[in-house]
Amino acid sequence: MGTPEFAVASLDALVKAGCNIVCVITAPDKPGGRGLQLQESAVKKYAVEHHLHILQPEKFKSLQFVEDLQSLKADLQVVVAFRMLPEFVWNMPPMGTVNLHGSLLPQYRGAAPINWAVINGEKETGVTTFKLKHEIDTGDILLQESFPIGEDETAGQVHDKMKEIGASLLVKTVKGLANETLKETPQTQTIDLKNKTLLHAPKIHTNNCRINWDDSVENIFNLIRGLSPYPCAFTVVNEKILKIFKAKKEITYPKETEGDYETDGKTFLKFVCANGYLHLLEVQMEGKKKMSIKEFLRGYRFN
């Protein structure tokens, strides 16, 4: 069960490992792009190419979907980047349902674990496989694997590393469950709130993306990394939204007011922060394409 490109790596790894995929369940086709033509999910495209049986339920509680799901007689369900499931769905297979989550649970439970780990300046993250339970991302842990986050890495780069590491961990998990060699560990046994605060990863909203230039250079730099390439941090220049995909730090005591900007009109554009400047390197002005700062400055005139 999965929808976006992140889930394709896991499905592909399971197929290549020789797992018997009795069905792929993904989101219904949705209108999008020019002409609002129906678009297939990344997972569906893969399933079609590999001649896998596909279900695309509009509603999990529909009688037809329930009957289809029961007829599969699946031993195990695997969920990667999918919708929340009702209990009768995740509890149906005899071996239960396994979820792959993009953090070292119990840290960063929620919809956007990669983004929030980078936004918070974490030096390390990882992937966790666990059994689904009632409350989101709280099930017993099966396996975990950690990896470092580079100082300049974006959420997009962490995502691309994570989908491969997660796919490999998922195969180990499925094999371990089949061999009955895996031990389930309740998350309550791994929480040490005396030494570390439990951080969460809620869905990213527009108000999370607007830059507050009163903040430190480090925090704004991490926000830009954590929201790049999507949904992207932004500021407003001349009453238009300017998305920022890439930037670099300059730590120094600024004389100007936070939020002011300096430019030579050719090679640099930097904004004043609480403890320095942030040089913009890759941007996209509202209604325009993404471009380097030099390309942007060649065609833009400031009021």
C-alpha positions, 0 to 999 in steps of 0.5 A: 500500500503506497502512493508516491515515488518514495514508496516505489523503491520499497515495492521494487525492493520487495519484488526483486527480493522474490516476495509474492506481491498479491496486490498493490493498493494505491490512490485513485487516479486524479486530474492534474497537469495541463488539461487536467488529465487523469494522473496515475500515482508513481506506485500505480505506474510501477505496478502496471509496468510489472503486471501486478494486480492493482486496487484503487479504493475511493473509500476503505469502508466500501463493501466492494473494497472489503470483499476485494481485500479479503479475497487476496488472503494476504499473509502480510500488508506493507504500508509505505507513504499511504493514507491512514487505515481503519483497524479492520484493514490493518488488522486483517492479515494474520501477520498484521500490517508493517509500516515504513516510517521516515524517522527513528521512532518514537522521534518525529511521529507524523506526516512530515518527518524528513522536513522537520528533522532538517528544519530542526537541524538534526545531524542524524535521522533514519528509518523505522519499520513497525507494526500498525496500531490505533494511534498513528506511528506508535506501533511496536518497532521491528527494525531501525537504521540510522544515517547522518544528515549533511550540514548542507543537505536538503530534505529532498536529498535526505528523502532520496537517501532514505527511500533506498535505505528504507527499502532495504530495511523493509526487505529485512523486516519482511524476511525476518517476520517470515522466518519468525526471527524478529522481536517487536519492541514497544516504543514506550521502552525506547522513550527517555524523556529525561534526556531528550524531548519527544519531537513531532512531525505534523503536516507542513502548512503555508504558515510554516514556510514563510521566513521570519527574518528576525530569526537566526541565520542558522534557523532560517538556513535550516528552514530553507533546507528542510522545505527544499524542494517542496513545499519551499520556504518563501519571503515576499519581495515587492508584494510577490512571493519569492521561493528560496531553494538554496542559500548560504550563511554569513555569520556577522553582526549586521547593522541593518534591520532584519528583513532588509536586503542588499544586492549589487543587481548582478551577482548577489542578493542577501537578506539581513537576519538576527545574527548575520546575512543569508545569501540566496543562491537559487530562487523562484519568483511568483509566476516565473521558473526556478533559477540561479541568483545570477539569472534572477538578478539579470532579469529583475528590477527592484523597486 
